[in-house]
Amino acid sequence: MALYTCNVCGMSVGTMTCGTCGKELVHSSIKTDDGETVHVSECPDGHGKIKSPMCCGQDMEAK
């Protein structure tokens, strides 16, 4: 399970699941066309991905 934690306030987010199959989302990253790395949480069965959570105006860190 990816646990996302805010480095500013300590808020954390636990398990996130796919609405289609119910499986737990896994942490990953993608590269944008301009070369930036974006952290995402994605369905292991390929149903899609979402940008990883944000808190205090910044991406939360996966641990």
C-alpha positions in Angstrom: 0.0 0.0 0.0 1.3 3.4 -0.9 1.0 5.8 2.1 1.2 9.4 0.9 2.4 12.0 3.5 2.6 15.8 3.4 6.1 17.0 4.3 4.7 20.3 5.6 1.9 19.4 8.0 2.2 15.6 8.3 -1.3 14.8 6.9 -1.3 11.3 5.4 -3.6 9.4 3.0 -3.9 5.6 3.1 -5.5 3.1 0.7 -7.0 4.3 -2.6 -8.9 1.8 -4.8 -10.0 1.7 -8.4 -13.7 2.4 -8.8 -14.0 -0.2 -11.6 -12.3 -3.3 -10.1 -11.8 -2.4 -6.5 -8.1 -3.1 -6.5 -5.7 -0.9 -4.6 -4.0 1.8 -6.7 -0.2 1.6 -6.9 2.3 4.4 -6.9 4.1 5.2 -10.1 5.3 8.2 -12.1 5.0 9.5 -15.7 7.0 12.0 -17.8 5.2 14.9 -19.4 6.0 16.1 -22.9 8.3 18.7 -21.5 10.3 16.2 -19.4 8.7 16.9 -16.0 8.1 13.9 -13.7 4.6 13.6 -12.3 3.7 11.2 -9.5 0.5 9.2 -10.1 -1.5 6.4 -8.6 -2.7 3.8 -11.1 -4.9 0.7 -11.3 -2.8 -2.5 -11.6 -5.3 -3.8 -14.1 -4.9 -0.7 -16.4 -8.3 1.0 -15.7 -6.5 4.4 -15.4 -4.4 6.6 -13.3 -4.8 9.8 -11.3 -2.3 12.4 -10.2 -1.1 11.6 -6.7 -2.6 13.6 -3.8 -1.6 17.2 -2.9 -1.6 18.9 0.5 -0.4 22.4 1.6 0.1 23.3 -2.1 2.5 20.5 -2.9 2.6 16.8 -3.9 2.4 14.4 -1.0 5.3 12.0 -0.9 4.7 8.3 -1.3 6.3 6.1 1.4 
